[in-house]
Amino acid sequence: MQTDRLDLDLLRAFVAVAQSQSFTRAGALLFRSQSAVSLQIRKLEQIVDERLFSRTARRVILTPAGERLMGYAERMLALHDEALSAFRQGEARGHVRLGTPEDIATAHLPKALAEFSRAHPGIQLEVTCDLTLNLMDMFHAGRLDVALVKREPSAAVDGQRVWSEPLVWVGADDSVFKTDGVTALVVSPEPCVYRKRAVEALGRAGGRARAAYVCGSLAGALAAVRAGLGVAVLPRDFAPDDLAIDEGARMPPLDDAEAVLLTAADAGLAARRLADHLAHALEDEPARF
């Protein structure tokens, strides 16, 4: 029988499935079985009289109706948590451990984190900058509450997709942009999204690549590029004005990379507040490019 009431538990299950793109992973986040989560989604679909998800070969995605409901569901859940927090413990407080790569932290986070700190003075932030691989290890080991990391669109990394970023080739001057012979690369240690993009693009163009300079620091990589040790792949927003840039004119075109937001299953209110804030603050990032 259809009802006119949206149950918050059903909405929480809906958001978990939408963000994880999987009924199984949503069940793990909610400490429920896959069948229980599926039943909740069916009940919600009966209430709104719309199909909310469709399945592909590898994941579950929102239908147009699901996209419409998502905004309402997130706001309703956020308001519920805020109201409950106001009466239970007042302003949210606590210590939140955030992990993100150096380039994301430098370009995209300062303003968002400053706004969050002003809005939530009772929450103490601890930010760790490292390679995505190391951050993922820390997150799965329980040493991070929230992580904003890079991923391949096809990678099995759960979480909420925040934005995609166009990548470009960067060199000391235009003479380094050539695909004949072996291209010297300035790269981060493996596995690295940008490194993988460079090798794959050169391979498709019939070229070859070698790691001429391996460095986990953005500053160190840029110094190596300036010295002429090789070319690097960077987000367009990170290419310094003093270096030559190729967006696929002479070098092979590069596929975009993605950034995804991960929140620990046992995250407290303070961590969830940070994750919600970052998701909304960074949702317009593609407009920067």
NUPAFI-409980 format. One record per residue (C-alpha): y, z, x; residue number from 1. Coordinates in steps of 0.001 Angstrom, whole numbers, plus 500000, padded with zeros to 6 digits. Example, Ala and Ser with C-alpha at 12.3 -4.5 7.8 and 13.67 -1.06 7.14 Angstrom:
2
+--------+--------+--------+-----+
!     c2 !     c3 !     c1 !  nr !
+--------+--------+--------+-----+
! 495500 ! 507800 ! 512300 !   1 !
! 498940 ! 507140 ! 513670 !   2 !
+--------+--------+--------+-----+
This chain:
289
+--------+--------+--------+-----+
!     c2 !     c3 !     c1 !  nr !
+--------+--------+--------+-----+
! 500000 ! 500000 ! 500000 !   1 !
! 503399 ! 499030 ! 501389 !   2 !
! 505881 ! 501807 ! 502169 !   3 !
! 509623 ! 501822 ! 502761 !   4 !
! 509457 ! 504316 ! 505653 !   5 !
! 509242 ! 503407 ! 509355 !   6 !
! 507114 ! 506008 ! 511098 !   7 !
! 508354 ! 506911 ! 514587 !   8 !
! 504807 ! 507171 ! 515956 !   9 !
! 504170 ! 503596 ! 514849 !  10 !
! 507415 ! 502462 ! 516462 !  11 !
! 506518 ! 504252 ! 519707 !  12 !
! 503169 ! 502455 ! 519774 !  13 !
! 504943 ! 499160 ! 519049 !  14 !
! 507374 ! 499621 ! 521956 !  15 !
! 504553 ! 500637 ! 524312 !  16 !
! 502580 ! 497477 ! 523490 !  17 !
! 505691 ! 495299 ! 523802 !  18 !
! 506644 ! 496706 ! 527202 !  19 !
! 503137 ! 496745 ! 528693 !  20 !
! 502070 ! 493469 ! 526992 !  21 !
! 498657 ! 495011 ! 526421 !  22 !
! 497019 ! 497200 ! 523756 !  23 !
! 494772 ! 498768 ! 526402 !  24 !
! 497642 ! 499714 ! 528736 !  25 !
! 499718 ! 500953 ! 525777 !  26 !
! 496816 ! 503180 ! 524770 !  27 !
! 496685 ! 504656 ! 528267 !  28 !
! 500426 ! 505381 ! 528162 !  29 !
! 500119 ! 507051 ! 524741 !  30 !
! 496789 ! 508784 ! 525477 !  31 !
! 495144 ! 506895 ! 522619 !  32 !
! 492263 ! 504447 ! 522406 !  33 !
! 492909 ! 500706 ! 522176 !  34 !
! 491514 ! 500678 ! 518634 !  35 !
! 493871 ! 503481 ! 517576 !  36 !
! 496890 ! 501587 ! 518921 !  37 !
! 495715 ! 498382 ! 517203 !  38 !
! 495442 ! 500288 ! 513924 !  39 !
! 499002 ! 501620 ! 514346 !  40 !
! 500328 ! 498102 ! 514925 !  41 !
! 498502 ! 496793 ! 511850 !  42 !
! 500037 ! 499582 ! 509756 !  43 !
! 503499 ! 498728 ! 511085 !  44 !
! 502968 ! 495036 ! 510352 !  45 !
! 502025 ! 495956 ! 506776 !  46 !
! 505219 ! 497987 ! 506410 !  47 !
! 507550 ! 495238 ! 507650 !  48 !
! 505367 ! 492483 ! 506155 !  49 !
! 505570 ! 490465 ! 509378 !  50 !
! 503288 ! 489646 ! 512275 !  51 !
! 504761 ! 491385 ! 515326 !  52 !
! 502560 ! 490183 ! 518217 !  53 !
! 500732 ! 487040 ! 519272 !  54 !
! 498077 ! 486802 ! 521960 !  55 !
! 497919 ! 484451 ! 524930 !  56 !
! 494990 ! 484105 ! 527320 !  57 !
! 496311 ! 486920 ! 529544 !  58 !
! 498729 ! 489086 ! 527557 !  59 !
! 500222 ! 490112 ! 524223 !  60 !
! 503745 ! 488879 ! 523469 !  61 !
! 506296 ! 489540 ! 520738 !  62 !
! 506689 ! 487133 ! 517839 !  63 !
! 510240 ! 486309 ! 516628 !  64 !
! 509859 ! 489106 ! 514069 !  65 !
! 508723 ! 491444 ! 516830 !  66 !
! 511781 ! 490536 ! 518901 !  67 !
! 514003 ! 491490 ! 515949 !  68 !
! 512252 ! 494812 ! 515441 !  69 !
! 512310 ! 495715 ! 519143 !  70 !
! 516042 ! 496437 ! 519258 !  71 !
! 515871 ! 498672 ! 516186 !  72 !
! 512780 ! 500486 ! 517447 !  73 !
! 514284 ! 501263 ! 520852 !  74 !
! 517508 ! 502590 ! 519305 !  75 !
! 515660 ! 504698 ! 516728 !  76 !
! 513394 ! 506254 ! 519342 !  77 !
! 516288 ! 506878 ! 521732 !  78 !
! 518313 ! 508583 ! 518966 !  79 !
! 515302 ! 510658 ! 517957 !  80 !
! 514735 ! 511856 ! 521534 !  81 !
! 518440 ! 512553 ! 521984 !  82 !
! 518636 ! 514620 ! 518786 !  83 !
! 515497 ! 516569 ! 519633 !  84 !
! 516781 ! 517247 ! 523127 !  85 !
! 520131 ! 518470 ! 521806 !  86 !
! 518455 ! 521223 ! 519795 !  87 !
! 515643 ! 522081 ! 522192 !  88 !
! 517388 ! 522247 ! 525544 !  89 !
! 520891 ! 520868 ! 525196 !  90 !
! 521940 ! 518232 ! 527709 !  91 !
! 519023 ! 516598 ! 529517 !  92 !
! 518439 ! 518128 ! 532925 !  93 !
! 516013 ! 517658 ! 535742 !  94 !
! 515190 ! 515796 ! 538918 !  95 !
! 514315 ! 512067 ! 538699 !  96 !
! 512764 ! 510084 ! 541570 !  97 !
! 513725 ! 506397 ! 541499 !  98 !
! 512315 ! 503773 ! 543857 !  99 !
! 513642 ! 500252 ! 544440 ! 100 !
! 513876 ! 497641 ! 547228 ! 101 !
! 516968 ! 497626 ! 549421 ! 102 !
! 518410 ! 494375 ! 548093 ! 103 !
! 518166 ! 495443 ! 544438 ! 104 !
! 519645 ! 498840 ! 545256 ! 105 !
! 522565 ! 497293 ! 547126 ! 106 !
! 523569 ! 494592 ! 544664 ! 107 !
! 522519 ! 495740 ! 541220 ! 108 !
! 522264 ! 499523 ! 541024 ! 109 !
! 525410 ! 501264 ! 542351 ! 110 !
! 527490 ! 500772 ! 539198 ! 111 !
! 524602 ! 501507 ! 536833 ! 112 !
! 523639 ! 504700 ! 538681 ! 113 !
! 527249 ! 505874 ! 538868 ! 114 !
! 527615 ! 505436 ! 535102 ! 115 !
! 524363 ! 507317 ! 534518 ! 116 !
! 525399 ! 510225 ! 536744 ! 117 !
! 528720 ! 510575 ! 534911 ! 118 !
! 526982 ! 510519 ! 531514 ! 119 !
! 524210 ! 512946 ! 532591 ! 120 !
! 525633 ! 515434 ! 535101 ! 121 !
! 522628 ! 517699 ! 534607 ! 122 !
! 520192 ! 515091 ! 535974 ! 123 !
! 519731 ! 514922 ! 539745 ! 124 !
! 518762 ! 511506 ! 541120 ! 125 !
! 516689 ! 510900 ! 544249 ! 126 !
! 516651 ! 507201 ! 545207 ! 127 !
! 514124 ! 505774 ! 547667 ! 128 !
! 514578 ! 502259 ! 549087 ! 129 !
! 511477 ! 500566 ! 550488 ! 130 !
! 509329 ! 497443 ! 550243 ! 131 !
! 507864 ! 496750 ! 546814 ! 132 !
! 504312 ! 497264 ! 548119 ! 133 !
! 505130 ! 500748 ! 549420 ! 134 !
! 507026 ! 501648 ! 546248 ! 135 !
! 504056 ! 500627 ! 544096 ! 136 !
! 501795 ! 502878 ! 546179 ! 137 !
! 504250 ! 505758 ! 545736 ! 138 !
! 504510 ! 505124 ! 541983 ! 139 !
! 500736 ! 505081 ! 541459 ! 140 !
! 500419 ! 508214 ! 543608 ! 141 !
! 502820 ! 510044 ! 541294 ! 142 !
! 505630 ! 510301 ! 543846 ! 143 !
! 508101 ! 508247 ! 541765 ! 144 !
! 509134 ! 508699 ! 538141 ! 145 !
! 510835 ! 505304 ! 537750 ! 146 !
! 510531 ! 502166 ! 539869 ! 147 !
! 512548 ! 498939 ! 539730 ! 148 !
! 510579 ! 496408 ! 541771 ! 149 !
! 509965 ! 492692 ! 542292 ! 150 !
! 506877 ! 490953 ! 540955 ! 151 !
! 505371 ! 487534 ! 540484 ! 152 !
! 505495 ! 486495 ! 536796 ! 153 !
! 501689 ! 486142 ! 536903 ! 154 !
! 501099 ! 489452 ! 538706 ! 155 !
! 499255 ! 492268 ! 536959 ! 156 !
! 502157 ! 494699 ! 537211 ! 157 !
! 502878 ! 496637 ! 534022 ! 158 !
! 506369 ! 497445 ! 532902 ! 159 !
! 509463 ! 495986 ! 531350 ! 160 !
! 510811 ! 492703 ! 532704 ! 161 !
! 514490 ! 493274 ! 533459 ! 162 !
! 515665 ! 489964 ! 534868 ! 163 !
! 514682 ! 486918 ! 536895 ! 164 !
! 516575 ! 485866 ! 540015 ! 165 !
! 517030 ! 482383 ! 541522 ! 166 !
! 516124 ! 482150 ! 545208 ! 167 !
! 517741 ! 480025 ! 547957 ! 168 !
! 517077 ! 479122 ! 551596 ! 169 !
! 519423 ! 480731 ! 554125 ! 170 !
! 519935 ! 479631 ! 557752 ! 171 !
! 522345 ! 479875 ! 560664 ! 172 !
! 523565 ! 476312 ! 560005 ! 173 !
! 522540 ! 473146 ! 558169 ! 174 !
! 520462 ! 471837 ! 561092 ! 175 !
! 517676 ! 474375 ! 560415 ! 176 !
! 516944 ! 472941 ! 556967 ! 177 !
! 514076 ! 470522 ! 557581 ! 178 !
! 510515 ! 470340 ! 556324 ! 179 !
! 508941 ! 468221 ! 559074 ! 180 !
! 506844 ! 470119 ! 561592 ! 181 !
! 506533 ! 473889 ! 561385 ! 182 !
! 509355 ! 475886 ! 559751 ! 183 !
! 510141 ! 479225 ! 561400 ! 184 !
! 510613 ! 481933 ! 558787 ! 185 !
! 512405 ! 485284 ! 558840 ! 186 !
! 510379 ! 487355 ! 556386 ! 187 !
! 509423 ! 490848 ! 555261 ! 188 !
! 505912 ! 492237 ! 555865 ! 189 !
! 503231 ! 491050 ! 553464 ! 190 !
! 502840 ! 491132 ! 550582 ! 191 !
! 506381 ! 489941 ! 549858 ! 192 !
! 507490 ! 487854 ! 546871 ! 193 !
! 510109 ! 485933 ! 548862 ! 194 !
! 507699 ! 485269 ! 551729 ! 195 !
! 505098 ! 483942 ! 549296 ! 196 !
! 507698 ! 481713 ! 547616 ! 197 !
! 508727 ! 480200 ! 550979 ! 198 !
! 505183 ! 479466 ! 552167 ! 199 !
! 504133 ! 477999 ! 548812 ! 200 !
! 507255 ! 475800 ! 548533 ! 201 !
! 506794 ! 474408 ! 552048 ! 202 !
! 503120 ! 473774 ! 551366 ! 203 !
! 503890 ! 471798 ! 548212 ! 204 !
! 506326 ! 469691 ! 550226 ! 205 !
! 503670 ! 468947 ! 552850 ! 206 !
! 505192 ! 471253 ! 555458 ! 207 !
! 503926 ! 474271 ! 557339 ! 208 !
! 505380 ! 477718 ! 557972 ! 209 !
! 505090 ! 480451 ! 560574 ! 210 !
! 506430 ! 483980 ! 560495 ! 211 !
! 508834 ! 483911 ! 563454 ! 212 !
! 510507 ! 487262 ! 562691 ! 213 !
! 509070 ! 489979 ! 560457 ! 214 !
! 511429 ! 492767 ! 559375 ! 215 !
! 511504 ! 495111 ! 556409 ! 216 !
! 515288 ! 495580 ! 556592 ! 217 !
! 517739 ! 493208 ! 554928 ! 218 !
! 520312 ! 493836 ! 557652 ! 219 !
! 517738 ! 493095 ! 560349 ! 220 !
! 516611 ! 489905 ! 558616 ! 221 !
! 520180 ! 488629 ! 558299 ! 222 !
! 520810 ! 489365 ! 561991 ! 223 !
! 517737 ! 487306 ! 562906 ! 224 !
! 518878 ! 484415 ! 560721 ! 225 !
! 522354 ! 484504 ! 562288 ! 226 !
! 520715 ! 484374 ! 565733 ! 227 !
! 518902 ! 481185 ! 564763 ! 228 !
! 515399 ! 482669 ! 564842 ! 229 !
! 514451 ! 481092 ! 561537 ! 230 !
! 515311 ! 480574 ! 557881 ! 231 !
! 514956 ! 483169 ! 555141 ! 232 !
! 514550 ! 483146 ! 551373 ! 233 !
! 516964 ! 485407 ! 549508 ! 234 !
! 518412 ! 485804 ! 546016 ! 235 !
! 521480 ! 483582 ! 545633 ! 236 !
! 523634 ! 486666 ! 545145 ! 237 !
! 522596 ! 487941 ! 548593 ! 238 !
! 523383 ! 484857 ! 550664 ! 239 !
! 526360 ! 485758 ! 552941 ! 240 !
! 529268 ! 483329 ! 553092 ! 241 !
! 528936 ! 482902 ! 556870 ! 242 !
! 525420 ! 481461 ! 556591 ! 243 !
! 524295 ! 478010 ! 555470 ! 244 !
! 522643 ! 477859 ! 552036 ! 245 !
! 520236 ! 475316 ! 550610 ! 246 !
! 519295 ! 475413 ! 546911 ! 247 !
! 516650 ! 472697 ! 547049 ! 248 !
! 518642 ! 469722 ! 548346 ! 249 !
! 517004 ! 469456 ! 551782 ! 250 !
! 514441 ! 472221 ! 551555 ! 251 !
! 511828 ! 472325 ! 548769 ! 252 !
! 512945 ! 474036 ! 545524 ! 253 !
! 511978 ! 477669 ! 545010 ! 254 !
! 510620 ! 479320 ! 541883 ! 255 !
! 512492 ! 482334 ! 540550 ! 256 !
! 511303 ! 485881 ! 541185 ! 257 !
! 511228 ! 488673 ! 538604 ! 258 !
! 512319 ! 492302 ! 538599 ! 259 !
! 510373 ! 494792 ! 536480 ! 260 !
! 511075 ! 498394 ! 535450 ! 261 !
! 508191 ! 500878 ! 535599 ! 262 !
! 508214 ! 504365 ! 534047 ! 263 !
! 505505 ! 506948 ! 534750 ! 264 !
! 503250 ! 507743 ! 531791 ! 265 !
! 504043 ! 511455 ! 532114 ! 266 !
! 507780 ! 510921 ! 532641 ! 267 !
! 509983 ! 513626 ! 531187 ! 268 !
! 513101 ! 513168 ! 529100 ! 269 !
! 515391 ! 512849 ! 532143 ! 270 !
! 513299 ! 510022 ! 533622 ! 271 !
! 513068 ! 508236 ! 530266 ! 272 !
! 516836 ! 508488 ! 529912 ! 273 !
! 517261 ! 506844 ! 533313 ! 274 !
! 514768 ! 504075 ! 532497 ! 275 !
! 516491 ! 503331 ! 529165 ! 276 !
! 519901 ! 503298 ! 530845 ! 277 !
! 518775 ! 500883 ! 533582 ! 278 !
! 517067 ! 498580 ! 531080 ! 279 !
! 520269 ! 498236 ! 529078 ! 280 !
! 522663 ! 498219 ! 532046 ! 281 !
! 520751 ! 495439 ! 533825 ! 282 !
! 519812 ! 493261 ! 530847 ! 283 !
! 522737 ! 490889 ! 531533 ! 284 !
! 521943 ! 490453 ! 535230 ! 285 !
! 520961 ! 486751 ! 534899 ! 286 !
! 524568 ! 486024 ! 533937 ! 287 !
! 525610 ! 486964 ! 537473 ! 288 !
! 524006 ! 483851 ! 538922 ! 289 !
+--------+--------+--------+-----+
